[in-house]
Amino acid sequence: MQTHLSDFIKHTPEGEEADAILRSCVHCGFCLATCPTYQLLGDELDSPRGRIYLMKQVLEGQPPTQKTQLHLDRCLTCRACETTCPSGVRYSRLLDISRGVVHKNVTRSMRENGIRYLLTKTLPNRYLFKSLFKIGQFCRPLLPAKLKKSIPPKIQNTRKWPVKGHQRTMLVLDGCVQPEFSPNINIATAHVLDKLGISLIKAEQAGCCGALAYHLDAQQDGVNHMRRNIDAWWSFINEQKSTQPIEAIVITASGCGVTVKEYGHLLRHDPVYAKKAAQISALTKDISEILTAEANNLTALLEKSAPSNKIKLAFHSPCTLQHGMQIRGVVEKILDKAGFTLCFVKDAHLCCGSAGTYSILQPNLSQQLLKEKIINLTAEKPDQLVTANIGCLMHLQKGTSLPVNHWIEILDVILSGDSLK
């Protein structure tokens, strides 16, 4: 694709990156077949190829409009188009750059600005969110049924974090909303790794990965969250250099994982954080990658504890796992090895509609995608649904009465010798 970027961005790092991405697109249209919004709306401007044309116009100096903003807002950033693209177009980065430009030139309504402001100031703030969440749980019995589904009941979790007793050590990201919505996920991860001879520790000062704000027109806020996490982890990395090094930063929410793995790229021009960010990204692993690397030890444990009856699971692979981090089939192999029967899921490559805050900002499209995803996940009548991202987990639970869990929780139950309920 030929480009003639406008002077306002042409010689900036973002402009040079956008120019290279635009030039890599050959208009083939393969992306249309895997784009959820194009499948729903049938509008070329709600497809990756159509949005690329819109972004090209903006970056070449054509004033963006509210219609431009609408079509970019409708994108889930699921990155299925990146998996499909034969030319390797880094669509999601082009979208981040272009959304930043559009945000500066198109005024949103007071209502839209208010919602986005609240989302960026409450959800990433772990302590504020915790307080609001507890109020919501207290008031839950009085709430309408639809709203009640958005607030899970209080979890009585009696399990404790394993005492650090191994030389091998890894860090884990707690994140912002996961500790409240599903505190057992990281506890289960710690227990699984403990059985493999690995101690999992937390950096209390680490919090939101930065993705939420970064994708909501508050890119500087998002970058600040990234820097804060790097600072929190760096002290642990430095402290352990002389003894036993931190082997990895373990991520159990794929939405966070794909972002932390990109810290090195997003902060590559930061004179203070560039090298640190690159090292953090290199250390970052999804929990499925960790267990794959520990395959021999895990197999030995599973041979002693695999369930006698075949429990049917339907696995929803989050977009951030299969398209963002390009991790496909890995979780399924682990669950199969653990003795579960995995259901076939039609259109497994398509988004469930959660997509961070998308379910809040684009509820109609989100609900349509959720309905179709639940139909496909439950077609073979599984006993439970499992996934690898807290956002998908909460979103899917709103659409079904079946239990929805993180797959690491299910694995932990089996390794502990307990039975699934």
RAHU-V848636 format. One record per backbone hydrogen bond with DSSP energy under -0.5 kcal/mol. NH is the residue of the N-H (numbers start at 1). CO is the residue of the C=O. E is the energy in kcal/mol with one decimal. If there is no record, write none. Layout:
BEGIN
NH|CO|E  NH|CO|E
END
This chain:
BEGIN
6|59|-2.9  9|6|-1.6  10|6|-2.0  11|7|-0.5  12|9|-1.7  16|12|-2.6  17|13|-2.0  18|14|-2.8  19|15|-2.6  20|16|-1.8  21|17|-2.0  22|18|-2.8  23|19|-2.2  24|20|-0.9  24|21|-0.6  25|21|-0.6  25|22|-1.2  32|29|-1.3  33|29|-0.5  33|30|-0.9  34|31|-1.0  35|31|-0.6  35|32|-0.8  36|34|-0.6  39|35|-2.1  40|36|-1.7  41|37|-2.9  42|38|-2.3  44|42|-0.5  46|43|-2.1  47|44|-1.4  50|44|-0.7  51|47|-2.6  52|48|-2.4  53|49|-1.6  54|50|-1.9  55|51|-2.9  56|52|-2.5  57|53|-2.1  58|54|-2.0  59|55|-2.7  60|56|-1.3  61|58|-1.6  62|57|-2.7  69|65|-2.2  70|66|-2.3  71|67|-2.1  72|68|-1.9  73|69|-2.8  74|70|-1.9  75|72|-1.0  83|79|-1.3  84|80|-1.8  85|81|-2.3  88|85|-0.7  91|89|-1.9  93|90|-0.5  94|90|-1.6  95|91|-2.4  96|92|-2.1  97|93|-2.3  98|94|-2.4  99|95|-2.9  100|96|-1.7  101|97|-1.5  102|98|-2.8  103|99|-2.6  104|100|-1.1  105|101|-0.7  105|102|-1.2  106|102|-1.8  113|109|-2.5  114|110|-2.3  115|111|-2.4  116|112|-2.4  117|113|-2.4  118|114|-2.4  119|115|-2.3  120|116|-2.3  121|117|-1.6  122|118|-2.1  123|119|-1.1  124|119|-0.6  126|124|-1.2  129|125|-3.1  130|126|-2.0  131|127|-1.7  132|128|-2.4  133|129|-2.9  134|130|-2.0  135|131|-1.8  136|132|-2.3  137|133|-2.4  138|134|-2.2  139|135|-2.2  140|136|-0.7  142|139|-1.9  143|139|-0.6  143|140|-1.5  148|144|-2.5  149|145|-1.3  150|147|-1.2  151|148|-1.2  152|150|-0.6  156|154|-0.6  157|155|-1.3  158|156|-0.7  168|197|-0.5  169|245|-0.6  170|199|-2.6  171|248|-2.4  172|201|-1.8  173|250|-1.9  174|172|-0.6  180|177|-1.1  181|177|-2.7  182|178|-2.7  185|182|-1.5  187|183|-1.0  188|184|-3.0  189|185|-2.0  190|186|-2.3  191|187|-1.9  192|188|-2.4  193|189|-2.5  194|190|-1.9  195|191|-1.8  196|192|-0.8  196|193|-0.5  197|194|-1.5  198|193|-2.5  199|168|-2.9  201|170|-2.7  201|199|-0.5  203|172|-0.6  204|202|-0.8  206|203|-1.9  208|124|-0.7  214|210|-2.1  215|211|-2.2  216|213|-1.7  217|214|-0.5  218|213|-1.9  222|218|-2.1  223|219|-2.3  224|220|-2.1  225|221|-2.0  226|222|-1.8  227|223|-2.4  228|224|-2.2  229|225|-2.0  230|226|-2.2  231|227|-2.4  232|228|-2.2  233|229|-2.6  234|230|-2.6  235|231|-1.2  236|232|-0.6  237|233|-2.3  238|234|-2.7  239|235|-2.2  240|236|-1.8  241|238|-0.9  245|243|-0.6  247|169|-2.6  247|245|-0.5  249|283|-2.0  250|171|-3.8  250|248|-0.7  251|285|-2.3  254|252|-0.6  254|388|-2.0  256|253|-1.3  257|253|-2.3  258|254|-2.3  259|255|-0.6  260|256|-2.8  261|257|-2.2  262|259|-1.4  263|260|-1.4  264|277|-0.6  266|262|-2.9  267|263|-2.4  268|265|-1.2  270|267|-1.7  271|269|-0.7  274|270|-2.3  277|273|-3.3  278|274|-2.1  279|275|-1.9  280|276|-2.5  281|277|-2.6  282|278|-1.8  283|279|-1.6  284|280|-1.2  285|249|-2.6  287|251|-1.8  289|286|-1.0  290|286|-1.6  291|287|-2.2  292|288|-1.7  293|289|-1.9  294|290|-1.1  295|292|-1.4  298|294|-2.6  299|295|-2.7  300|296|-1.8  301|297|-1.8  302|298|-2.7  303|299|-2.1  304|300|-0.6  304|301|-0.8  305|301|-0.8  305|302|-0.5  306|302|-1.8  307|338|-0.8  311|309|-0.9  313|311|-0.5  313|341|-3.0  314|384|-1.8  315|313|-0.5  316|314|-0.6  316|386|-3.0  317|315|-0.7  318|316|-0.8  321|318|-0.9  322|318|-2.5  323|319|-2.5  324|319|-2.1  325|320|-1.6  327|321|-3.0  328|326|-0.7  333|329|-1.4  334|330|-1.7  335|331|-2.6  336|332|-2.3  337|333|-2.3  338|334|-1.5  339|336|-1.5  340|335|-2.1  341|311|-2.4  342|340|-0.6  343|313|-2.7  346|344|-0.6  348|345|-0.9  350|347|-1.9  357|355|-0.5  358|355|-1.7  359|354|-1.4  360|357|-1.3  361|357|-2.2  362|358|-3.3  366|362|-2.4  367|363|-2.5  368|364|-1.7  369|365|-2.1  370|366|-2.3  371|367|-2.5  372|368|-1.8  373|369|-2.3  374|370|-2.7  375|371|-1.8  376|372|-2.0  377|373|-2.6  378|374|-2.1  379|376|-0.5  381|378|-2.0  383|312|-2.2  384|312|-1.4  385|403|-2.6  386|314|-2.4  387|405|-1.9  393|389|-2.4  394|390|-2.4  395|391|-2.0  396|392|-3.2  397|393|-1.9  398|394|-0.9  398|395|-0.6  399|396|-1.6  400|397|-0.7  405|385|-2.2  407|387|-2.3  409|406|-1.2  410|406|-1.1  411|407|-2.1  412|408|-2.1  413|409|-1.9  414|410|-1.9  415|411|-2.6  416|412|-1.7  417|414|-1.4  418|413|-2.0
END
